[in-house]
Amino acid sequence: MKIILLTAAIAFVGVGAQAASKGSGDPVHGKQVFARCAACHSVGQGARAGIGPSLNGVVGRKAGTAPGYRYSSAMRNSGATWDAATLASFLQAPSKVVPGTRMTFQGLSSPEDRADVIAYLSQFPADGSKK
C-alpha cells in the first residue's frame, strides 16, 4: 500500500512540475493573486511605476530596465531576464534570487499561484494593452 501511495505522489508531483515548466497557468486566478502585488505594482493601460515598477511587458524583459523606475543596483546588475522560470523562482523567494533587492515581499509559496500570476502578467505587453 505504501509503495502505491508513494508512486501516486511522485506521479502527481511530476505532473505539477511539468505543467509549471510549460508556463501554464490560469490568468483569471492570477489576477486574484496579483491583488497582493497591486499595493506596489501596476499592470494594464495607464500603469505607472510607484513603490515598485509597472509590470507591463515584464515577461521577457531584462531585470532592472523598465522605464520610469529607479531600481536597486542589485536588480540592475542581476543579469536576470524575466522568463517564466526566473519569474517563478523570484516570486517564490525574491531576496534569495536577487540578494539586495528592495522588494520586501516574502514570496508566493504555492507553485500554482506563481504560475497563475505569470500567466496573468504574460497578457500585458510593454504598452499595457491586453493580448
C-alpha positions in Angstrom: 0.0 0.0 0.0 2.8 2.4 0.9 4.5 1.8 -2.4 1.3 2.6 -4.3 0.8 5.8 -2.4 4.4 6.9 -2.9 4.2 6.1 -6.6 1.0 8.1 -6.9 2.5 11.0 -5.0 5.6 11.0 -7.2 3.4 11.0 -10.3 1.4 13.9 -9.0 4.4 16.0 -8.3 5.9 15.2 -11.7 2.7 16.3 -13.4 2.7 19.6 -11.4 6.3 20.3 -12.2 5.7 19.5 -15.9 2.8 21.9 -16.0 4.8 24.7 -14.3 7.7 24.2 -16.7 5.4 24.6 -19.7 4.4 28.0 -18.4 0.8 27.0 -18.0 -1.3 28.9 -15.6 -4.8 30.4 -15.0 -4.7 34.1 -15.7 -8.1 34.6 -14.1 -6.8 33.2 -10.8 -3.5 35.0 -11.4 -5.4 38.3 -11.4 -6.8 37.5 -8.0 -3.3 36.5 -6.6 -1.9 39.7 -8.2 -4.1 41.7 -5.9 -1.4 41.1 -3.2 1.1 42.7 -5.5 -1.0 45.7 -6.5 -0.1 47.8 -3.5 3.4 48.2 -5.1 3.0 47.2 -8.8 0.6 48.1 -11.6 -0.3 46.5 -14.9 -2.5 47.3 -17.8 -3.5 50.6 -19.6 -2.1 53.6 -17.7 0.1 51.5 -15.4 2.9 53.6 -13.9 5.8 53.0 -11.5 5.0 53.6 -7.9 6.6 51.9 -4.9 7.6 49.2 -7.5 7.9 49.3 -11.3 5.0 48.8 -13.7 4.9 45.1 -14.7 3.7 45.7 -18.3 6.0 43.7 -20.6 7.8 42.1 -17.7 7.8 38.6 -19.2 10.9 38.5 -21.5 12.3 41.8 -20.2 15.8 42.2 -18.7 15.6 42.8 -14.9 16.0 46.4 -13.8 15.2 48.0 -17.2 11.5 49.2 -17.0 11.4 52.9 -17.8 10.3 55.3 -15.1 11.6 53.3 -12.1 14.8 53.6 -10.1 16.0 50.1 -9.4 18.4 48.9 -6.8 21.9 48.2 -8.0 21.3 44.6 -7.1 18.4 44.4 -9.5 20.1 46.4 -12.3 23.2 44.2 -12.0 21.4 40.9 -11.5 21.8 39.8 -15.2 18.3 38.2 -15.0 15.8 38.1 -17.8 12.3 37.6 -16.7 11.3 34.4 -18.4 8.7 32.1 -16.8 11.3 30.0 -14.8 13.2 33.1 -13.5 9.9 34.8 -12.5 8.7 31.7 -10.8 11.9 31.5 -8.7 11.8 35.2 -7.9 8.2 35.1 -6.9 8.9 32.3 -4.6 11.8 34.0 -2.8 12.7 37.4 -4.2 15.6 38.2 -1.8 17.2 34.8 -2.4 17.1 35.2 -6.2 18.3 38.8 -6.2 20.1 39.5 -2.9 19.9 43.2 -2.1 16.6 43.8 -4.0 14.4 46.5 -2.4 11.4 44.2 -2.9 10.3 43.3 0.6 7.6 40.8 -0.4 8.3 37.4 1.2 7.1 35.4 -1.8 4.4 33.1 -3.0 4.7 29.6 -1.6 2.3 28.0 -4.0 3.7 26.9 -7.3 0.2 27.2 -8.8 -0.2 30.8 -7.6 3.2 31.6 -9.1 2.2 30.0 -12.5 -1.1 31.8 -12.4 0.5 35.2 -11.7 2.9 34.7 -14.6 0.1 33.7 -16.9 -1.7 36.9 -15.9 1.3 39.1 -16.4 2.0 37.5 -19.7 -1.2 39.1 -21.1 0.3 42.6 -20.8 2.9 43.7 -23.4 5.0 46.8 -22.7 2.3 49.2 -23.9 -0.2 47.8 -21.4 -2.7 46.6 -23.9 -4.2 43.2 -23.1 -3.4 40.4 -25.5 
